[in-house]
């Protein structure tokens, strides 16, 4: 089935998120109370709401997107190239730019979106933040009323599960066991908040996000039995 999908119809993507404010004290009193209630189950008695706030970026209600990176294949005979680009900075602006891409070059019914754990995280997070900003959802993210087979989403983690819903496999682990060379990353997901708010280095985050997009695409190639794409055929534009 995967082999029947035209690689040029797939838009691979990844997002990076941070808490909506630099620290817990920057929240107003109502939002502090709401955060305490929302995070109570996850933090239990191990952390205070304030201590746990550095993880707020994983919830769309308390976080924001600082980067959406995308990648796509171009196939010419036996030669495949892969191009990446990123939308970053102001959240409302990057969401609108990403929407324009989905409504433009990737608007065909044949086009699919693909990420790692994207059905649980990236896709709903983007949709929720668009709604929060009053941005009308593009067709590719508007799931209301759609039947499961009508949803144009692929997820490399879901593909790896083979129906085992109890299984979570990180992108890094999956790449390792599939023999995909690890990209040289100087940060990981747990450091994004610090790099954004304390180091003010968005470029590092963009680089990290784009490398994850490349890895996701490589994983997809392995899952369908294709050869990996060579480094010199991967470019950021």
N, C-alpha and C positions, 0 to 999 in steps of 0.2 A: 504493500500500500504506500509506504513512504517513498519507494522508488518511483511511483507514478506522479509524485508531486514535482512540478517544475521548480527548480531551485530559485529561478528568477522571480517567482511569485511570492517568495517569503521575505518578510521584513523581520529581522532579528532585532531584539531590543533588550535593554536593561535600564533600570533607574537607580539613582542614589538619592536617599532621603535623609533629612536631619530633623531634630525637634524644631517646632515653629519659632521658638524663642531660644536665645543663647543659654538660658538657665531658668530654673523653676521660679525664681523670684521675679522674673520679668512678666509672668502671667498675672492677670487680674484675679481677684479673689474667687470669682465664680468659676473661672477656668481651673484654678488650683483645686477647688473642691471636686470638679468634674474629673480631673486627672486622678485625684486620690481614689475616687470611686472606680474609675475605669481600670486602673492598674492594680487594684487591691488583690485580685486573684493571682496575678503573675508574680507580684513581689512578695506576697504573703507577709510574714513578719520579719523577713530578712532585711528589708530596706524600707526606709521612709519614702513617702511619695516624692520628696525633694531629691533624695539620693537616686531614685529610680528614673528620674526625669531624663537623664542622658540617653535613655532607650526610647524616648517618646517618638522618635522618627519612624518607628515601624507601624504606627497607627496614623491613618490618614486624617483622623479628627484632631490630632495633636502634632502632626509633623508637616513637612512640605518637601516637594521635590526640588532638588537643586541641579539635577542633570538627567536627561534622557538621551541615551546613546542608541543609535540604530546602525544596522549593517545589512548589506544585500549583496547577492551574487550577480555577476554578469558572466555568461557562458558563451564562448566563441569556439565552436568545435570541441576539441578535447581540452581546451584551456579555460580554467575557472579563475576569475578574479573576485576579490571581496573588498568592498568599500565601506568605511565607517564614517559617520559624522555625528555630531552631538548638538543638542539644544540645552543651554545652561544659563544660569543667572536668575533673573526675576522669574518667579514661578508662573504667574499668569501669562507672561510673554512666551516662555518656552512651551507651555501647554498649547497656546494658540498656534505656534509654529509647528508643533508636532501634529496638531489637528489638521493644519493645512497640508502636511505631507500625506496623511491618511486620506484626505478628501481629494488629493491630487494624484500623484504618481502611484499611490497604492490603494486606489478607490475601487478597482475592479472586483467583482464578486469572486474572482479566482485568487485574489491576493489574500495571504494569511499572515498573521502575527505570530511570532515564536519567541519564547523566553524560557528561562529555567526557573521553575516554581512560579511562573508568571500568572497562571490561573488563580493561584492563591494570594499572590502579592502584587506584582507589577500592574496587571490589567485592572483589577478593582481599585487599586490605589490611584492610578491615573484618572479613572472615571470619577471617583469620589472627589478628587481635588478639582477636576473640571467643574463638577456641579457646585462645589463650594465657591468657585470663582465666577459662577454664572455663565459658564461656557457650555453651549449645547454639545451634547455628546456626538462624536462622529459615528457613522454606521458601524465601524469595526469594533467599537467599544460599547455600543448600546445593545444590551442583551435582553431588554424587556420584550417578552412575547416570543422570543426565538426558541426553537426546538434545539436540543443538544447538537444535532448534526448541521444546524444552520450557523453555529457560532464559529467564526473564522480564526480560531485560536489553536496553536500548538504549544506543547509544554514538554521540554526535554526530560524534566523530572518525572512527569506523568508517563511519558513513553517508556522510561526505564522501569517504572513500577510493574508493568505488565499485569495490571489489575490488583496488585498488592497495595491496598490503601493505607496500610500501617507503616509503609516504608518512606523514610525521608533520606535522600542522598544529596549532599551538597554538590555544587558545580565543581568545586576543586577536587573532591573525591572521585566524582564520575570521570573527570578528565584524566585523573591519575590512573584509574583502573583500565581506561580505554587507550592508554598509551599516548595521550595528547600532551605534548611538551607544555609545562607550566610557563605562562608568560611572566616576565620579570616585573613584578608588582612591588612597589615600595610601601603600599598600605593595604589594609583589608577592610571589610565592611564595618568592623567594630571601631575603626579609627576615623570614619568619615565625618562624624560630628566634630571631633577635635580638629581635624584638618580644616574644616569649613569655618568654625567659629573662633578657634584659637590661633590657627596659623594663617587663616584667610587665604588659602591656596586652592582655589577652585580648579586650577589647571591640573593639579595632581588627581583630583577627584574625577575629572573628565577622562584623563588617561586611564585610570583604573576602571572606569565604567566601560570604556571602549574595549579594553582588553577582555572584559567579561563577555561582551557581545561576540568577540572573535572566538572565545572559547566555547560559547554556546553553539555557534555555527559549526565549529569543528566537531563537537559532540553529536550534532545532528547528522553530519556527514558519516560519522562512524556508525550511528544507529541504523543508517540505511545502507551500510556496506560500501560507502564510497571512500576513495583516498582522501587523506587530509590535504588541505590547501597549503601550498608553500608560503613561507613568510614573505618572499619577494612578490607575491601576488596579493598581498594584503596592504591596503593603504588607507590612511585617514584623510578625508577631504573637508 
